[in-house]
């Protein structure tokens, strides 16, 4: 019997609920949201991915952010599958450049993501804003901004997200006090580093974060810990957790998931992992209150995995991926992206998470 309780209203937000930011765009997905409580409302910062409407199947249009005459605007690049044969079009999410040796690398993404706010009084019935909250800028986010996490520290909401350009996927930071305006703090982790989650209070006088660098030669996409005096400058990197069992549900990669929250037993960290077939599930760690590099417990099996139709089918199927959860009255409310195109929610009691952990 599953201990996780999916909302009866799932999916809470789907692409048809979202107004495109331009008339020539269509919404491919709304997913991977950070979450917080603000002014007695549940706020989701949703990743909204849009693509350009095309006239025929041979046409591919790519939106990118460029700076023209001092302003950041979206430019549209056009390709034809029959004419521009130097590209591989087999993946609908991206164009791949084929080099002379037979290798290939991503040349462009076919969608552009921004961050938009959804609001709810009860945590299940959401209305999403018509306009973006955070738009990508050309200098740091030419190919879009993805997967926001929200950490509340001393009256300020810090929002970190993946910032994407042709130079790689980095992590950027902004902050807000009112979800109306925000201050940019720039890139805090250089490419390729994503899935960053910042602890909501200092530990031994330092800010702590989990991050996920991606080595290209030695090593794998594992989770690391870093510390900072100011949330901007991060150092003292330490390997935290990586794939160690080839037969496990997490034998492909592991990553940050939701912002940790503190319980009487220590920090609880909901994280995501994927197997070698790119099937994404969620698990949980229990970490020492004063030294989060110490793992006190870990779920051996996923606490939630793709089982519902809306999790198995979508823009990229078999995906359950979280960027945020709320811990209220003994219940962990997990907001997650399903199949890379919908926002869903599932609840689990904290006692049930502890019961699933190997000590």
N, C-alpha and C positions, 0 to 999 in steps of 0.2 A: 504493500500500500504506500503510495507516494505521500510524503509529508508536506510537499509544496502545494499551495492552493492558488491556482490561476484565477484571475478575475473573470467573473462571468461576462464582463463587458469587453474582454479582449477580442480583437485588438482595440486599444483605447483610442489610438490615432492611426489613421491609414492615409495613403497618398491622396485619395479623393477628398479628404477633409482639409487639405492644404491648398491655399490659393497660390498659384505660381507667381514669382516675383516679376516676371515679364510675360507679355502676351505670346511671345514666340518660344516660351519655355513650357515644359511639362515636368511635373513632380514625379520623380522615379521612386523616391523613398523618404520617409520621415522615421528616424530611428536613433538609437544610441544617444540617449539623453542624460544629461546631468539633472539632479533634482535637489530641491531645498524647500523649506517653508519660509514664506515671506508675507508679512501682513495677513496672517491667518489664511493664506492660500498655499496650495501646492503649486510650485513652479517647476516646469520642465524646460530645460534648454535643449531643444531638439536639433539634431543634425537634419537639415533638409537638402536632399540631393536633387538637382534639376539637370535636365538635358535639353538640347535644342530640338524643336520639332522639325522633322525632315519630310520631304515630299515623296521620296521613293526609297526602295530598299538598298540601292547602290550608293546612296548618299550618306555621308557621315559628317556631322558638324560638331566641333569641339569648342566649348566656351572656356576662355581663359581671361584672367584679370591683367590688364596692362595699364600703364600710366601714360596718359596723353595730355599734354599741355598742363601738367601739374595735377591732374585729377585721375583717380582710379576708375576705370570703366571696364566693362566686359566686352571683349572682342570675340568674334566668331570665326574660327578657321574651318574651311570646307575641304572635304576629301571625297574622292570617287573611287569605289572599290575596283572598278574596271580599269581606271587610268593610273591611280596612285598605288601601284602594285608593290612598292617597297615596304608597305606596311602589312602586318598580320591583323585581320579584323575578326578573328575567331572568338575573342573575348569581348562581349558587349560592353564591358566596363572600361576598356582601354584600347588604344592603338599601340601595337608593338612594332618597333623598327627591326627589320631583318638585315643583318650585316653580311658581308661577303663570305665569312667563315661559317655561316649557317646559324650563328647565335642570334639572340634577340634581346631587346630591352624595351621597357615602356617608353613610348615617345610622347603620348598624351593620355589624359583621362577623358572619357566621353561625358562625364557629368561634373558639375561644379556645386560644391556644398557651402551652405552658410548656416548660421545658428539663429533659430527662431524660438520665441517664448510661447509655451502653452500654459494655461491657468485653470485651476480647479478648486472648488471649495471642499470637495469630498475625496479627492485623490484618485477618482476614477472617471468622472465626467469632465473632460477637458475641452476648452476652446482655444484654438491656436491663433496667434496674431496673424494678420494679413501681411505684415511687413517684417523683413529680417531685423533681428536685434544686433547681431555682429556680422558685418559683411567682410569678405576677404579683401586684403590690400595687395597691390602688385609686388611690393618689395619683399614680402615674407610669405604670401599666401596665393601666389599666382594661380595655383590649381585648386584652391579652396581650403576650407577649414572644417575639421571633422571631430567628432567624438568628444564633446566637452564634459569636463568634471567640475563640480562646484565644491569648494571648501570654505566654510565660514570660520573666520578667525578675527576676534576682537572687533566685531561690528562691520567687517568688510567681507564681501563675497569674492573669493579669488576663483577665477575660471581659467583652467588650463585646457588646451585643446591641441589636436594635431594640425599643424600648419604645413601645407603641401606646395612644393614648387618642383620644377624640373630638376632641382638640385637635391631632392630627397624630402622625406617626411620628418619634420622637426616638431618640437613642442613649444608653444607660445603661451604667454600668461597675460590676462587682463584682470582688472578688478572693478567692482561696482558696489555702491551702497544702496542703490535704489532701482536697479534694473531698467533705468531710463537712459543714463549715460554711463560710460565706462572709460577707464584709463588703460592704455596699452603699456606693457612692460617689456615687450620684445620676446625674442626666442631665448628660452632658458635651457633647452637641450638640443644640441645640433643633430642633424640627420646621421644615421636613421635611429631615432629614439622617439617612442610613443608610448601609449598606455600609461601615462604618468598619473599617479594619485598622491595627493599631498595630505599628510595627517593633519587633523583639525586643531592641534595645539602643539606647542613646543615640547620636546622630550629632552631632558637634561640640557636645557638652554638652547636647543637647536631645532629648526624646522626639519622634518624628515619627509622624504618622498620615496615611493617605489617607481621605478622606471624600467623601460624595456629596450635596451640597445639591440641592434641586429647585426652581429658579426657576419662578414662575408667570406671568411677563410677558416679560422679556427673558432670553435664554439657555436652555440645556438642562440635562438631568440628566448633568452631567459630573463627573469626578474632580478633587478639590482636595487639596492638601497643607496640613497645619497642624503647628505645633510647640508644645511644652509643657514647663514646668520640672518638672511633678509628676504628669502623666497626668490631671489634673483640669481645669486651666485651659488652653484651647487658643486660639492666636492666630496672627498672621502668616500668614493664609490666602493660598494661592497656587494659581492655576489650574494643573492638571497635564495633563489630557488630556480631550478631548471628541470628539464625532462630527464628522468633517470630510469624509467621503466618503458621499454619498447612496446610492451603489450598493453599499456594503460590508455585511458581515454584522453590523456594529455601528452601524447608522444610526439606532437607536432610543434606546438609552441605554447607558452603561457604568458599572461599579461595582466595588467593592473586591475581591470574591473572597476568596482565602486570604491569611493573614498572610505577608509576604515572608520569604525566607530568604537567607542570605548564601553566595555561592560565591566562588571565586578570581577570577571575572570581574566580580563585583558582585552587587547584590541582584536576585534573581529574584522576580517578582511574577506569580502566576497570578490573572487577573481574569476577570470575566464581562461579557458584553455581549449586547444583544438588538437584533434588527432591528425594523422598524415593525410587523411581524406578531407581535411578542412571542415570537419563537423565540430561546431563550437558548443561547449557546455559551460556551466558555472559550478565552482566549488568554493570552499571556505577554509581560511586559516584562523587559528587563535594564536595571537602573538603576545609576548611579554609586555606588560604595561610600560616598563622602564627601559626595555631593550627590545624593540620590535624585530631585531634580527634573529631573535630566539623564537622558534616555532614550538608552541606548547601543544598544539593539536592541529589536525588537518583531516578534512573529509576524504575518505578513500574513493568514494564514488561521487558523481555529480549530484548536487542538490536540485538541479534542474537541467534537463537536456531536451533537445528538439523532439517533441512527441506530437504536439497538436499540429493540425494541418497548416495553420498560419505560421508555424515555426519551421515546418519542413518545406513549404512552398513559398516562393517569393522571388525577389530580385536575385538573391543568392541563398539558396535553400539550406536547410539543416544548420541554422545558426540561432543560438541564444547568446546575446552579448549585452553586458551591462556596463553603464558608466555611472550609475548612481542608485543608492538605496536610502531609505529612512528607517531608523530604529525607533519605534514608538510603542509604548505599553507592552513590551515583551515580544512585539512582532517586528520582523524584518520585512519591510515592504520594498521589493526589488522591482525597479523599472528597467525594462530591457528592450533591446531591438530584436525583432523576430524576422528571420530571413532577409535581413538588411533592407526592409522597407516599411516596417510597422513598429509602433510603440505598444508595449504590453506591460502588464504588472502581474507579479506573483508574490504571495506572502508565505512566510514560514516562521514558526515560533523559534525564539532563540534557544530554548531548551532542546528543540529537535535538531538544530544545527550542532549543538554540543554533543548530543547523543550519537550523531553520525561521525564524529571525529575519532581518529586514532590518536591516542595520547602518547 
